Amino acid sequence: MPTSLDKKFWSRLFLAAALFNYVIGFPILLASRWSYDLTYMSDVTRDTMALRLWADFGFAVLLIGFGYQIIAHDVTQNRGIVLLGIAAKLFDVVNLSTLYAWDIARPLVLVPAAIDGAFAIAFVWFWLVSGPPMKLRGHDPGPAV
């Protein structure tokens, strides 16, 4: 990974994150029953509320993906979305790993958990190398007094 703000690299990374979220989110939202059955063990409830909440989760994944696409358009703007992305990715890693460990979810969930873990690390790296938000916009506030 670059140690400075290589805009082209980071733009591609956030675009990849957006596409990953779309690939995960659309099936959850549009094919809720199928994706739920693929994800969870057979003894986990399939009641209407669980499926609706699952579809809501898919919508949230899509929204976060749209945020990554916004960042990809201009990595010097909208840095707050990066913090939300770090939190979302870390939540997903912990949640999916826990569901698998408790025999609630199938081993398949470890694939997106690992990918989200890699994105979380990359997002933290981006946050560290991109500097303070004001400096990114060309308004270096100078040394703190």
C-alpha positions as a LaTeX table, in Angstrom:
\begin{tabular}{lrrr}
\hline
Residue & $x$ (\AA) & $y$ (\AA) & $z$ (\AA) \\
\hline
Met1 & 0.00 & 0.00 & 0.00 \\
Pro2 & 1.20 & 3.51 & $-0.68$ \\
Thr3 & 2.62 & 5.55 & 2.15 \\
Ser4 & 1.29 & 8.81 & 0.69 \\
Leu5 & $-1.97$ & 9.95 & $-0.84$ \\
Asp6 & $-1.83$ & 8.24 & $-4.24$ \\
Lys7 & $-5.26$ & 9.42 & $-5.40$ \\
Lys8 & $-5.54$ & 6.90 & $-8.23$ \\
Phe9 & $-4.76$ & 3.91 & $-5.96$ \\
Trp10 & $-7.15$ & 5.00 & $-3.22$ \\
Ser11 & $-9.88$ & 5.86 & $-5.69$ \\
Arg12 & $-9.68$ & 2.35 & $-7.13$ \\
Leu13 & $-9.68$ & 0.83 & $-3.65$ \\
Phe14 & $-12.84$ & 2.69 & $-2.63$ \\
Leu15 & $-14.47$ & 1.81 & $-5.94$ \\
Ala16 & $-13.63$ & $-1.86$ & $-5.28$ \\
Ala17 & $-15.18$ & $-1.53$ & $-1.81$ \\
Ala18 & $-18.32$ & $-0.01$ & $-3.33$ \\
Leu19 & $-18.60$ & $-2.82$ & $-5.89$ \\
Phe20 & $-18.08$ & $-5.43$ & $-3.16$ \\
Asn21 & $-20.89$ & $-3.88$ & $-1.13$ \\
Tyr22 & $-23.16$ & $-3.88$ & $-4.19$ \\
Val23 & $-22.39$ & $-7.55$ & $-4.89$ \\
Ile24 & $-23.30$ & $-8.41$ & $-1.29$ \\
Gly25 & $-26.14$ & $-5.93$ & $-0.73$ \\
Phe26 & $-28.28$ & $-6.40$ & $-3.84$ \\
Pro27 & $-28.86$ & $-10.16$ & $-3.34$ \\
Ile28 & $-29.66$ & $-9.60$ & 0.33 \\
Leu29 & $-32.17$ & $-6.88$ & $-0.55$ \\
Leu30 & $-33.70$ & $-8.36$ & $-3.70$ \\
Ala31 & $-33.45$ & $-12.10$ & $-2.99$ \\
Ser32 & $-33.84$ & $-12.07$ & 0.77 \\
Arg33 & $-35.07$ & $-15.64$ & 1.24 \\
Trp34 & $-32.42$ & $-17.15$ & $-1.03$ \\
Ser35 & $-29.53$ & $-15.19$ & 0.50 \\
Tyr36 & $-30.81$ & $-15.83$ & 4.04 \\
Asp37 & $-30.98$ & $-19.58$ & 3.38 \\
Leu38 & $-27.47$ & $-19.44$ & 1.91 \\
Thr39 & $-26.12$ & $-17.61$ & 4.95 \\
Tyr40 & $-27.82$ & $-19.12$ & 7.98 \\
Met41 & $-28.07$ & $-22.68$ & 9.28 \\
Ser42 & $-31.35$ & $-24.50$ & 8.69 \\
Asp43 & $-32.41$ & $-24.35$ & 12.36 \\
Val44 & $-32.32$ & $-20.52$ & 12.37 \\
Thr45 & $-35.78$ & $-18.97$ & 12.10 \\
Arg46 & $-37.13$ & $-17.94$ & 8.72 \\
Asp47 & $-40.01$ & $-15.89$ & 10.08 \\
Thr48 & $-41.23$ & $-12.81$ & 8.25 \\
Met49 & $-39.58$ & $-10.33$ & 10.62 \\
Ala50 & $-36.17$ & $-12.00$ & 10.32 \\
Leu51 & $-36.38$ & $-11.82$ & 6.54 \\
Arg52 & $-37.45$ & $-8.17$ & 6.63 \\
Leu53 & $-34.56$ & $-7.28$ & 8.92 \\
Trp54 & $-32.23$ & $-9.19$ & 6.62 \\
Ala55 & $-33.49$ & $-7.14$ & 3.64 \\
Asp56 & $-32.98$ & $-3.95$ & 5.69 \\
Phe57 & $-29.41$ & $-5.05$ & 6.31 \\
Gly58 & $-28.95$ & $-5.45$ & 2.55 \\
Phe59 & $-30.20$ & $-1.91$ & 2.02 \\
Ala60 & $-27.72$ & $-0.61$ & 4.62 \\
Val61 & $-24.89$ & $-2.45$ & 2.85 \\
Leu62 & $-25.91$ & $-0.76$ & $-0.41$ \\
Leu63 & $-26.00$ & 2.68 & 1.23 \\
Ile64 & $-22.53$ & 2.22 & 2.65 \\
Gly65 & $-21.35$ & 1.06 & $-0.78$ \\
Phe66 & $-22.73$ & 4.26 & $-2.26$ \\
Gly67 & $-20.68$ & 6.16 & 0.33 \\
Tyr68 & $-17.54$ & 4.36 & $-0.82$ \\
Gln69 & $-18.40$ & 5.28 & $-4.41$ \\
Ile70 & $-18.67$ & 8.94 & $-3.36$ \\
Ile71 & $-15.20$ & 8.74 & $-1.81$ \\
Ala72 & $-13.84$ & 7.01 & $-4.92$ \\
His73 & $-14.97$ & 9.98 & $-7.00$ \\
Asp74 & $-12.70$ & 12.32 & $-4.97$ \\
Val75 & $-10.60$ & 10.83 & $-2.18$ \\
Thr76 & $-9.78$ & 14.29 & $-0.84$ \\
Gln77 & $-13.41$ & 14.88 & 0.18 \\
Asn78 & $-16.01$ & 13.21 & 2.41 \\
Arg79 & $-13.53$ & 11.67 & 4.83 \\
Gly80 & $-16.22$ & 11.22 & 7.47 \\
Ile81 & $-17.64$ & 8.42 & 5.37 \\
Val82 & $-14.30$ & 6.61 & 5.80 \\
Leu83 & $-14.81$ & 6.53 & 9.57 \\
Leu84 & $-18.28$ & 5.10 & 9.08 \\
Gly85 & $-16.81$ & 2.55 & 6.67 \\
Ile86 & $-14.17$ & 1.46 & 9.17 \\
Ala87 & $-16.84$ & 0.98 & 11.84 \\
Ala88 & $-19.15$ & $-0.88$ & 9.44 \\
Lys89 & $-16.41$ & $-3.19$ & 8.19 \\
Leu90 & $-15.18$ & $-3.97$ & 11.71 \\
Phe91 & $-18.74$ & $-4.65$ & 12.86 \\
Asp92 & $-19.21$ & $-7.03$ & 9.96 \\
Val93 & $-15.99$ & $-8.90$ & 10.72 \\
Val94 & $-16.92$ & $-9.36$ & 14.39 \\
Asn95 & $-20.58$ & $-10.12$ & 13.72 \\
Leu96 & $-20.06$ & $-12.65$ & 10.93 \\
Ser97 & $-17.21$ & $-14.39$ & 12.74 \\
Thr98 & $-19.32$ & $-14.62$ & 15.91 \\
Leu99 & $-22.35$ & $-15.97$ & 14.06 \\
Tyr100 & $-20.15$ & $-18.64$ & 12.51 \\
Ala101 & $-18.49$ & $-19.48$ & 15.84 \\
Trp102 & $-21.93$ & $-19.91$ & 17.45 \\
Asp103 & $-23.06$ & $-22.26$ & 14.62 \\
Ile104 & $-25.72$ & $-19.80$ & 13.50 \\
Ala105 & $-24.17$ & $-18.95$ & 10.12 \\
Arg106 & $-22.54$ & $-21.15$ & 7.52 \\
Pro107 & $-18.76$ & $-21.09$ & 6.83 \\
Leu108 & $-19.48$ & $-19.04$ & 3.69 \\
Val109 & $-19.82$ & $-15.91$ & 5.89 \\
Leu110 & $-16.10$ & $-16.03$ & 6.64 \\
Val111 & $-15.35$ & $-15.00$ & 3.04 \\
Pro112 & $-17.02$ & $-11.56$ & 3.24 \\
Ala113 & $-15.73$ & $-11.22$ & 6.82 \\
Ala114 & $-12.14$ & $-11.67$ & 5.59 \\
Ile115 & $-12.67$ & $-9.27$ & 2.69 \\
Asp116 & $-14.24$ & $-6.68$ & 4.99 \\
Gly117 & $-11.32$ & $-7.12$ & 7.39 \\
Ala118 & $-8.88$ & $-6.36$ & 4.58 \\
Phe119 & $-10.91$ & $-3.29$ & 3.57 \\
Ala120 & $-11.01$ & $-2.10$ & 7.21 \\
Ile121 & $-7.22$ & $-2.29$ & 7.41 \\
Ala122 & $-6.92$ & $-0.43$ & 4.10 \\
Phe123 & $-9.37$ & 2.25 & 5.26 \\
Val124 & $-7.42$ & 2.80 & 8.48 \\
Trp125 & $-4.25$ & 3.07 & 6.40 \\
Phe126 & $-5.94$ & 5.60 & 4.14 \\
Trp127 & $-7.05$ & 7.61 & 7.17 \\
Leu128 & $-3.49$ & 7.67 & 8.49 \\
Val129 & $-1.73$ & 8.62 & 5.22 \\
Ser130 & $-4.32$ & 11.11 & 4.01 \\
Gly131 & $-3.71$ & 13.61 & 6.80 \\
Pro132 & $-6.11$ & 15.95 & 8.53 \\
Pro133 & $-9.27$ & 16.86 & 6.60 \\
Met134 & $-8.43$ & 20.58 & 6.32 \\
Lys135 & $-5.02$ & 19.84 & 4.83 \\
Leu136 & $-6.63$ & 17.64 & 2.20 \\
Arg137 & $-8.76$ & 20.54 & 1.00 \\
Gly138 & $-5.70$ & 22.77 & 0.66 \\
His139 & $-6.37$ & 24.74 & 3.83 \\
Asp140 & $-3.44$ & 23.82 & 6.03 \\
Pro141 & $-4.35$ & 25.42 & 9.38 \\
Gly142 & $-0.68$ & 25.53 & 10.37 \\
Pro143 & 0.74 & 24.52 & 13.72 \\
Ala144 & $-1.58$ & 24.31 & 16.70 \\
Val145 & $-1.16$ & 27.12 & 19.19 \\
\hline
\end{tabular}
